[in-house]
Amino acid sequence: MEALRTKTDVFEVHEQEIYWQRRRKQDKGLFSTVPLEKILGAAFTVLGANTIKRIVLKYRSSKVC
């Protein structure tokens, strides 16, 4: 994963999760997961920060105290 690091792309690996920080918006440049597909050799899902926030809010609000 370190080989894919660029000025705009930073990766962190935690067990089976890979965190990919893009330092610019997707619409301002080519967005491709092809290098990741080749390295991982398996299907994966990319979730944006807004999607993750919505998931957290959904499950936080449905939590019974």
mmCIF file as gemmi writes it, N, C-alpha and C atoms, coordinates in Angstrom:
data_model
loop_
_atom_site.group_PDB
_atom_site.id
_atom_site.type_symbol
_atom_site.label_atom_id
_atom_site.label_alt_id
_atom_site.label_comp_id
_atom_site.label_asym_id
_atom_site.label_entity_id
_atom_site.label_seq_id
_atom_site.pdbx_PDB_ins_code
_atom_site.Cartn_x
_atom_site.Cartn_y
_atom_site.Cartn_z
_atom_site.occupancy
_atom_site.B_iso_or_equiv
_atom_site.pdbx_formal_charge
_atom_site.auth_seq_id
_atom_site.auth_asym_id
_atom_site.pdbx_PDB_model_num
ATOM 1 N N . MET Axp A 1 ? 0.825 -1.191 0 1 0 ? 1 A 1
ATOM 2 C CA . MET Axp A 1 ? 0 0 0 1 0 ? 1 A 1
ATOM 3 C C . MET Axp A 1 ? 0.872 1.258 0 1 0 ? 1 A 1
ATOM 4 N N . GLU Axp A 2 ? 2.002 1.177 0.644 1 0 ? 2 A 1
ATOM 5 C CA . GLU Axp A 2 ? 2.88 2.344 0.71 1 0 ? 2 A 1
ATOM 6 C C . GLU Axp A 2 ? 3.357 2.763 -0.689 1 0 ? 2 A 1
ATOM 7 N N . ALA Axp A 3 ? 3.471 1.795 -1.583 1 0 ? 3 A 1
ATOM 8 C CA . ALA Axp A 3 ? 3.909 2.099 -2.952 1 0 ? 3 A 1
ATOM 9 C C . ALA Axp A 3 ? 2.886 2.948 -3.704 1 0 ? 3 A 1
ATOM 10 N N . LEU Axp A 4 ? 1.634 2.928 -3.282 1 0 ? 4 A 1
ATOM 11 C CA . LEU Axp A 4 ? 0.582 3.71 -3.93 1 0 ? 4 A 1
ATOM 12 C C . LEU Axp A 4 ? 0.465 5.123 -3.375 1 0 ? 4 A 1
ATOM 13 N N . ARG Axp A 5 ? 1.18 5.414 -2.317 1 0 ? 5 A 1
ATOM 14 C CA . ARG Axp A 5 ? 1.115 6.74 -1.686 1 0 ? 5 A 1
ATOM 15 C C . ARG Axp A 5 ? 1.601 7.812 -2.666 1 0 ? 5 A 1
ATOM 16 N N . THR Axp A 6 ? 0.842 8.905 -2.743 1 0 ? 6 A 1
ATOM 17 C CA . THR Axp A 6 ? 1.213 10.047 -3.583 1 0 ? 6 A 1
ATOM 18 C C . THR Axp A 6 ? 1 11.324 -2.778 1 0 ? 6 A 1
ATOM 19 N N . LYS Axp A 7 ? 1.185 12.455 -3.41 1 0 ? 7 A 1
ATOM 20 C CA . LYS Axp A 7 ? 0.929 13.735 -2.739 1 0 ? 7 A 1
ATOM 21 C C . LYS Axp A 7 ? -0.544 13.885 -2.369 1 0 ? 7 A 1
ATOM 22 N N . THR Axp A 8 ? -1.425 13.24 -3.134 1 0 ? 8 A 1
ATOM 23 C CA . THR Axp A 8 ? -2.859 13.392 -2.895 1 0 ? 8 A 1
ATOM 24 C C . THR Axp A 8 ? -3.52 12.163 -2.288 1 0 ? 8 A 1
ATOM 25 N N . ASP Axp A 9 ? -2.825 11.036 -2.254 1 0 ? 9 A 1
ATOM 26 C CA . ASP Axp A 9 ? -3.408 9.793 -1.737 1 0 ? 9 A 1
ATOM 27 C C . ASP Axp A 9 ? -2.558 9.223 -0.605 1 0 ? 9 A 1
ATOM 28 N N . VAL Axp A 10 ? -3.195 9.011 0.539 1 0 ? 10 A 1
ATOM 29 C CA . VAL Axp A 10 ? -2.518 8.442 1.709 1 0 ? 10 A 1
ATOM 30 C C . VAL Axp A 10 ? -3.336 7.229 2.159 1 0 ? 10 A 1
ATOM 31 N N . PHE Axp A 11 ? -2.659 6.137 2.505 1 0 ? 11 A 1
ATOM 32 C CA . PHE Axp A 11 ? -3.331 4.913 2.913 1 0 ? 11 A 1
ATOM 33 C C . PHE Axp A 11 ? -2.88 4.496 4.302 1 0 ? 11 A 1
ATOM 34 N N . GLU Axp A 12 ? -3.814 3.956 5.066 1 0 ? 12 A 1
ATOM 35 C CA . GLU Axp A 12 ? -3.508 3.34 6.364 1 0 ? 12 A 1
ATOM 36 C C . GLU Axp A 12 ? -4.213 2.006 6.406 1 0 ? 12 A 1
ATOM 37 N N . VAL Axp A 13 ? -3.512 0.982 6.866 1 0 ? 13 A 1
ATOM 38 C CA . VAL Axp A 13 ? -4.087 -0.354 6.94 1 0 ? 13 A 1
ATOM 39 C C . VAL Axp A 13 ? -4.266 -0.718 8.404 1 0 ? 13 A 1
ATOM 40 N N . HIS Axp A 14 ? -5.477 -1.166 8.734 1 0 ? 14 A 1
ATOM 41 C CA . HIS Axp A 14 ? -5.808 -1.641 10.077 1 0 ? 14 A 1
ATOM 42 C C . HIS Axp A 14 ? -6.532 -2.971 9.918 1 0 ? 14 A 1
ATOM 43 N N . GLU Axp A 15 ? -5.81 -4.053 10.149 1 0 ? 15 A 1
ATOM 44 C CA . GLU Axp A 15 ? -6.339 -5.41 9.986 1 0 ? 15 A 1
ATOM 45 C C . GLU Axp A 15 ? -6.893 -5.574 8.573 1 0 ? 15 A 1
ATOM 46 N N . GLN Axp A 16 ? -8.197 -5.767 8.418 1 0 ? 16 A 1
ATOM 47 C CA . GLN Axp A 16 ? -8.786 -5.976 7.096 1 0 ? 16 A 1
ATOM 48 C C . GLN Axp A 16 ? -9.343 -4.703 6.476 1 0 ? 16 A 1
ATOM 49 N N . GLU Axp A 17 ? -9.104 -3.584 7.099 1 0 ? 17 A 1
ATOM 50 C CA . GLU Axp A 17 ? -9.622 -2.315 6.586 1 0 ? 17 A 1
ATOM 51 C C . GLU Axp A 17 ? -8.479 -1.448 6.07 1 0 ? 17 A 1
ATOM 52 N N . ILE Axp A 18 ? -8.749 -0.786 4.959 1 0 ? 18 A 1
ATOM 53 C CA . ILE Axp A 18 ? -7.79 0.16 4.384 1 0 ? 18 A 1
ATOM 54 C C . ILE Axp A 18 ? -8.464 1.522 4.376 1 0 ? 18 A 1
ATOM 55 N N . TYR Axp A 19 ? -7.826 2.504 4.963 1 0 ? 19 A 1
ATOM 56 C CA . TYR Axp A 19 ? -8.335 3.872 4.966 1 0 ? 19 A 1
ATOM 57 C C . TYR Axp A 19 ? -7.557 4.654 3.92 1 0 ? 19 A 1
ATOM 58 N N . TRP Axp A 20 ? -8.297 5.271 3.006 1 0 ? 20 A 1
ATOM 59 C CA . TRP Axp A 20 ? -7.707 5.985 1.878 1 0 ? 20 A 1
ATOM 60 C C . TRP Axp A 20 ? -8.115 7.44 1.987 1 0 ? 20 A 1
ATOM 61 N N . GLN Axp A 21 ? -7.169 8.297 2.222 1 0 ? 21 A 1
ATOM 62 C CA . GLN Axp A 21 ? -7.444 9.732 2.307 1 0 ? 21 A 1
ATOM 63 C C . GLN Axp A 21 ? -7.02 10.378 0.999 1 0 ? 21 A 1
ATOM 64 N N . ARG Axp A 22 ? -8.007 10.987 0.326 1 0 ? 22 A 1
ATOM 65 C CA . ARG Axp A 22 ? -7.715 11.742 -0.897 1 0 ? 22 A 1
ATOM 66 C C . ARG Axp A 22 ? -7.702 13.214 -0.526 1 0 ? 22 A 1
ATOM 67 N N . ARG Axp A 23 ? -6.686 13.901 -0.912 1 0 ? 23 A 1
ATOM 68 C CA . ARG Axp A 23 ? -6.535 15.3 -0.526 1 0 ? 23 A 1
ATOM 69 C C . ARG Axp A 23 ? -7.1 16.267 -1.56 1 0 ? 23 A 1
ATOM 70 N N . ARG Axp A 24 ? -7.939 15.764 -2.45 1 0 ? 24 A 1
ATOM 71 C CA . ARG Axp A 24 ? -8.663 16.625 -3.381 1 0 ? 24 A 1
ATOM 72 C C . ARG Axp A 24 ? -9.965 15.921 -3.735 1 0 ? 24 A 1
ATOM 73 N N . LYS Axp A 25 ? -10.91 16.676 -4.235 1 0 ? 25 A 1
ATOM 74 C CA . LYS Axp A 25 ? -12.207 16.104 -4.575 1 0 ? 25 A 1
ATOM 75 C C . LYS Axp A 25 ? -12.079 15.202 -5.796 1 0 ? 25 A 1
ATOM 76 N N . GLN Axp A 26 ? -12.935 14.198 -5.847 1 0 ? 26 A 1
ATOM 77 C CA . GLN Axp A 26 ? -12.91 13.246 -6.947 1 0 ? 26 A 1
ATOM 78 C C . GLN Axp A 26 ? -13.136 13.906 -8.299 1 0 ? 26 A 1
ATOM 79 N N . ASP Axp A 27 ? -13.97 14.928 -8.36 1 0 ? 27 A 1
ATOM 80 C CA . ASP Axp A 27 ? -14.288 15.55 -9.641 1 0 ? 27 A 1
ATOM 81 C C . ASP Axp A 27 ? -13.163 16.443 -10.167 1 0 ? 27 A 1
ATOM 82 N N . LYS Axp A 28 ? -12.098 16.599 -9.417 1 0 ? 28 A 1
ATOM 83 C CA . LYS Axp A 28 ? -10.978 17.437 -9.853 1 0 ? 28 A 1
ATOM 84 C C . LYS Axp A 28 ? -9.784 16.587 -10.282 1 0 ? 28 A 1
ATOM 85 N N . GLY Axp A 29 ? -10.041 15.397 -10.719 1 0 ? 29 A 1
ATOM 86 C CA . GLY Axp A 29 ? -8.955 14.543 -11.17 1 0 ? 29 A 1
ATOM 87 C C . GLY Axp A 29 ? -9.456 13.133 -11.385 1 0 ? 29 A 1
ATOM 88 N N . LEU Axp A 30 ? -8.627 12.332 -11.948 1 0 ? 30 A 1
ATOM 89 C CA . LEU Axp A 30 ? -8.994 10.955 -12.229 1 0 ? 30 A 1
ATOM 90 C C . LEU Axp A 30 ? -9.12 10.164 -10.935 1 0 ? 30 A 1
ATOM 91 N N . PHE Axp A 31 ? -10.232 9.486 -10.775 1 0 ? 31 A 1
ATOM 92 C CA . PHE Axp A 31 ? -10.466 8.656 -9.601 1 0 ? 31 A 1
ATOM 93 C C . PHE Axp A 31 ? -10.534 7.221 -10.073 1 0 ? 31 A 1
ATOM 94 N N . SER Axp A 32 ? -9.615 6.411 -9.641 1 0 ? 32 A 1
ATOM 95 C CA . SER Axp A 32 ? -9.587 5.023 -10.075 1 0 ? 32 A 1
ATOM 96 C C . SER Axp A 32 ? -9.161 4.13 -8.929 1 0 ? 32 A 1
ATOM 97 N N . THR Axp A 33 ? -9.825 2.991 -8.822 1 0 ? 33 A 1
ATOM 98 C CA . THR Axp A 33 ? -9.438 2.007 -7.813 1 0 ? 33 A 1
ATOM 99 C C . THR Axp A 33 ? -8.645 0.867 -8.439 1 0 ? 33 A 1
ATOM 100 N N . VAL Axp A 34 ? -8.278 0.996 -9.71 1 0 ? 34 A 1
ATOM 101 C CA . VAL Axp A 34 ? -7.573 -0.075 -10.421 1 0 ? 34 A 1
ATOM 102 C C . VAL Axp A 34 ? -6.303 -0.524 -9.702 1 0 ? 34 A 1
ATOM 103 N N . PRO Axp A 35 ? -5.423 0.374 -9.235 1 0 ? 35 A 1
ATOM 104 C CA . PRO Axp A 35 ? -4.232 -0.109 -8.523 1 0 ? 35 A 1
ATOM 105 C C . PRO Axp A 35 ? -4.584 -0.942 -7.292 1 0 ? 35 A 1
ATOM 106 N N . LEU Axp A 36 ? -5.627 -0.547 -6.571 1 0 ? 36 A 1
ATOM 107 C CA . LEU Axp A 36 ? -6.045 -1.314 -5.401 1 0 ? 36 A 1
ATOM 108 C C . LEU Axp A 36 ? -6.575 -2.686 -5.802 1 0 ? 36 A 1
ATOM 109 N N . GLU Axp A 37 ? -7.353 -2.74 -6.875 1 0 ? 37 A 1
ATOM 110 C CA . GLU Axp A 37 ? -7.885 -4.019 -7.334 1 0 ? 37 A 1
ATOM 111 C C . GLU Axp A 37 ? -6.762 -4.981 -7.694 1 0 ? 37 A 1
ATOM 112 N N . LYS Axp A 38 ? -5.742 -4.487 -8.34 1 0 ? 38 A 1
ATOM 113 C CA . LYS Axp A 38 ? -4.615 -5.341 -8.729 1 0 ? 38 A 1
ATOM 114 C C . LYS Axp A 38 ? -3.851 -5.842 -7.514 1 0 ? 38 A 1
ATOM 115 N N . ILE Axp A 39 ? -3.622 -4.978 -6.543 1 0 ? 39 A 1
ATOM 116 C CA . ILE Axp A 39 ? -2.861 -5.362 -5.349 1 0 ? 39 A 1
ATOM 117 C C . ILE Axp A 39 ? -3.657 -6.308 -4.461 1 0 ? 39 A 1
ATOM 118 N N . LEU Axp A 40 ? -4.925 -5.99 -4.225 1 0 ? 40 A 1
ATOM 119 C CA . LEU Axp A 40 ? -5.74 -6.787 -3.307 1 0 ? 40 A 1
ATOM 120 C C . LEU Axp A 40 ? -6.2 -8.102 -3.933 1 0 ? 40 A 1
ATOM 121 N N . GLY Axp A 41 ? -6.454 -8.083 -5.216 1 0 ? 41 A 1
ATOM 122 C CA . GLY Axp A 41 ? -6.918 -9.291 -5.887 1 0 ? 41 A 1
ATOM 123 C C . GLY Axp A 41 ? -8.268 -9.775 -5.387 1 0 ? 41 A 1
ATOM 124 N N . ALA Axp A 42 ? -9.055 -8.884 -4.838 1 0 ? 42 A 1
ATOM 125 C CA . ALA Axp A 42 ? -10.365 -9.253 -4.298 1 0 ? 42 A 1
ATOM 126 C C . ALA Axp A 42 ? -11.317 -8.071 -4.449 1 0 ? 42 A 1
ATOM 127 N N . ALA Axp A 43 ? -12.6 -8.385 -4.424 1 0 ? 43 A 1
ATOM 128 C CA . ALA Axp A 43 ? -13.612 -7.329 -4.492 1 0 ? 43 A 1
ATOM 129 C C . ALA Axp A 43 ? -13.586 -6.504 -3.215 1 0 ? 43 A 1
ATOM 130 N N . PHE Axp A 44 ? -13.898 -5.237 -3.326 1 0 ? 44 A 1
ATOM 131 C CA . PHE Axp A 44 ? -13.942 -4.357 -2.159 1 0 ? 44 A 1
ATOM 132 C C . PHE Axp A 44 ? -14.93 -3.238 -2.409 1 0 ? 44 A 1
ATOM 133 N N . THR Axp A 45 ? -15.256 -2.521 -1.367 1 0 ? 45 A 1
ATOM 134 C CA . THR Axp A 45 ? -16.197 -1.413 -1.435 1 0 ? 45 A 1
ATOM 135 C C . THR Axp A 45 ? -15.511 -0.145 -0.961 1 0 ? 45 A 1
ATOM 136 N N . VAL Axp A 46 ? -15.765 0.944 -1.659 1 0 ? 46 A 1
ATOM 137 C CA . VAL Axp A 46 ? -15.236 2.251 -1.271 1 0 ? 46 A 1
ATOM 138 C C . VAL Axp A 46 ? -16.396 3.076 -0.736 1 0 ? 46 A 1
ATOM 139 N N . LEU Axp A 47 ? -16.255 3.564 0.492 1 0 ? 47 A 1
ATOM 140 C CA . LEU Axp A 47 ? -17.27 4.423 1.106 1 0 ? 47 A 1
ATOM 141 C C . LEU Axp A 47 ? -16.666 5.793 1.358 1 0 ? 47 A 1
ATOM 142 N N . GLY Axp A 48 ? -17.376 6.82 0.969 1 0 ? 48 A 1
ATOM 143 C CA . GLY Axp A 48 ? -16.931 8.176 1.227 1 0 ? 48 A 1
ATOM 144 C C . GLY Axp A 48 ? -17.215 8.585 2.662 1 0 ? 48 A 1
ATOM 145 N N . ALA Axp A 49 ? -16.58 9.641 3.087 1 0 ? 49 A 1
ATOM 146 C CA . ALA Axp A 49 ? -16.729 10.117 4.465 1 0 ? 49 A 1
ATOM 147 C C . ALA Axp A 49 ? -18.187 10.451 4.787 1 0 ? 49 A 1
ATOM 148 N N . ASN Axp A 50 ? -18.916 11.053 3.85 1 0 ? 50 A 1
ATOM 149 C CA . ASN Axp A 50 ? -20.312 11.4 4.119 1 0 ? 50 A 1
ATOM 150 C C . ASN Axp A 50 ? -21.169 10.153 4.319 1 0 ? 50 A 1
ATOM 151 N N . THR Axp A 51 ? -20.905 9.113 3.559 1 0 ? 51 A 1
ATOM 152 C CA . THR Axp A 51 ? -21.649 7.862 3.723 1 0 ? 51 A 1
ATOM 153 C C . THR Axp A 51 ? -21.374 7.256 5.086 1 0 ? 51 A 1
ATOM 154 N N . ILE Axp A 52 ? -20.14 7.259 5.498 1 0 ? 52 A 1
ATOM 155 C CA . ILE Axp A 52 ? -19.778 6.71 6.81 1 0 ? 52 A 1
ATOM 156 C C . ILE Axp A 52 ? -20.455 7.509 7.921 1 0 ? 52 A 1
ATOM 157 N N . LYS Axp A 53 ? -20.483 8.827 7.779 1 0 ? 53 A 1
ATOM 158 C CA . LYS Axp A 53 ? -21.152 9.665 8.781 1 0 ? 53 A 1
ATOM 159 C C . LYS Axp A 53 ? -22.633 9.332 8.878 1 0 ? 53 A 1
ATOM 160 N N . ARG Axp A 54 ? -23.293 9.126 7.718 1 0 ? 54 A 1
ATOM 161 C CA . ARG Axp A 54 ? -24.723 8.78 7.727 1 0 ? 54 A 1
ATOM 162 C C . ARG Axp A 54 ? -24.958 7.428 8.403 1 0 ? 54 A 1
ATOM 163 N N . ILE Axp A 55 ? -24.09 6.454 8.166 1 0 ? 55 A 1
ATOM 164 C CA . ILE Axp A 55 ? -24.223 5.145 8.805 1 0 ? 55 A 1
ATOM 165 C C . ILE Axp A 55 ? -24.082 5.272 10.314 1 0 ? 55 A 1
ATOM 166 N N . VAL Axp A 56 ? -23.093 6.019 10.764 1 0 ? 56 A 1
ATOM 167 C CA . VAL Axp A 56 ? -22.878 6.212 12.199 1 0 ? 56 A 1
ATOM 168 C C . VAL Axp A 56 ? -24.089 6.875 12.83 1 0 ? 56 A 1
ATOM 169 N N . LEU Axp A 57 ? -24.599 7.929 12.204 1 0 ? 57 A 1
ATOM 170 C CA . LEU Axp A 57 ? -25.769 8.623 12.75 1 0 ? 57 A 1
ATOM 171 C C . LEU Axp A 57 ? -26.986 7.714 12.806 1 0 ? 57 A 1
ATOM 172 N N . LYS Axp A 58 ? -27.171 6.884 11.793 1 0 ? 58 A 1
ATOM 173 C CA . LYS Axp A 58 ? -28.314 5.974 11.764 1 0 ? 58 A 1
ATOM 174 C C . LYS Axp A 58 ? -28.267 4.995 12.931 1 0 ? 58 A 1
ATOM 175 N N . TYR Axp A 59 ? -27.114 4.381 13.147 1 0 ? 59 A 1
ATOM 176 C CA . TYR Axp A 59 ? -27.026 3.382 14.202 1 0 ? 59 A 1
ATOM 177 C C . TYR Axp A 59 ? -26.907 3.998 15.588 1 0 ? 59 A 1
ATOM 178 N N . ARG Axp A 60 ? -26.361 5.187 15.668 1 0 ? 60 A 1
ATOM 179 C CA . ARG Axp A 60 ? -26.298 5.873 16.962 1 0 ? 60 A 1
ATOM 180 C C . ARG Axp A 60 ? -27.693 6.263 17.411 1 0 ? 60 A 1
ATOM 181 N N . SER Axp A 61 ? -28.499 6.759 16.485 1 0 ? 61 A 1
ATOM 182 C CA . SER Axp A 61 ? -29.855 7.213 16.856 1 0 ? 61 A 1
ATOM 183 C C . SER Axp A 61 ? -30.793 6.044 17.15 1 0 ? 61 A 1
ATOM 184 N N . SER Axp A 62 ? -30.513 4.841 16.616 1 0 ? 62 A 1
ATOM 185 C CA . SER Axp A 62 ? -31.384 3.7 16.878 1 0 ? 62 A 1
ATOM 186 C C . SER Axp A 62 ? -30.93 2.888 18.091 1 0 ? 62 A 1
ATOM 187 N N . LYS Axp A 63 ? -29.841 3.286 18.703 1 0 ? 63 A 1
ATOM 188 C CA . LYS Axp A 63 ? -29.309 2.57 19.877 1 0 ? 63 A 1
ATOM 189 C C . LYS Axp A 63 ? -30.215 2.786 21.079 1 0 ? 63 A 1
ATOM 190 N N . VAL Axp A 64 ? -30.568 1.719 21.729 1 0 ? 64 A 1
ATOM 191 C CA . VAL Axp A 64 ? -31.428 1.783 22.915 1 0 ? 64 A 1
ATOM 192 C C . VAL Axp A 64 ? -30.549 1.892 24.142 1 0 ? 64 A 1
ATOM 193 N N . CYS Axp A 65 ? -30.822 2.874 24.974 1 0 ? 65 A 1
ATOM 194 C CA . CYS Axp A 65 ? -30.005 3.076 26.196 1 0 ? 65 A 1
ATOM 195 C C . CYS Axp A 65 ? -30.68 2.467 27.395 1 0 ? 65 A 1
